[in-house]
Amino acid sequence: MSFERPAPDLNKLQQAWDEWERGEQLPGKVLANLKTAGMAEVLAELLASGWTPGSGASGG
């Protein structure tokens, strides 16, 4: 039986980041939360789309 990762959850990603900024979580916990919420998939999709910082919501 194979494990299928759930789709990234942008709300969970934002929540993990906000907890970090407020100093509510230690770095290791924040990284774990970002990983389980799908940060790698979100970053990979942004790169694949050609998005760059400052380019807005879409890459073109």
N, C-alpha and C positions, 0 to 999 in steps of 0.2 A: 504494500500500500504506500503510495507516494504522498508526500506532504506538499500541499499547494499553499503558497504564501497568500495571505489576504491582500487585497488592493491597499495601496497607501492611504492613510487617513490624515488628511491635511489638518483637521481639527486637533488630533492628538499630537501632531508635529508642532503646531502652534502652542498648545498647552505645555508641552515639554520645554519648549524654548522660553516661554513666559515664566515657568517655574525656575528655570536657570537664572534668568535676568533678575528675578525677585530674590534670589539666593535661598530658595526653598529646597533645592536638591543638590546633592554632590555631583561632581562631573561624571563619575562612572554611571550613576543612575540616569543622568540626563542622556548620555550616549546610548545606554541600553534602551531607553524610551524612544529616542529618535530612530534607532535601528528597528525596533519592533513596529514602529508606526510607519515605516517605509521610506525613510530618508534616502537610502541608496537608490531606490527606484525613481523617486522624484528627481534627484540630481541627474540620473542617467537619462531620463526623459527630457529634461531641460537641455542637456548637452546635445542629445540627438536632434532636438528641434532647432538647434542653432541659437537658442536664447543666450543673450549676454546681459550682464548687469547694465541697467539703464535703457534697455531696448523695449521696455514695456511688457505687456502680458504675452505677446507673441514674438516669434523670432523674425518676422518679416512683414 
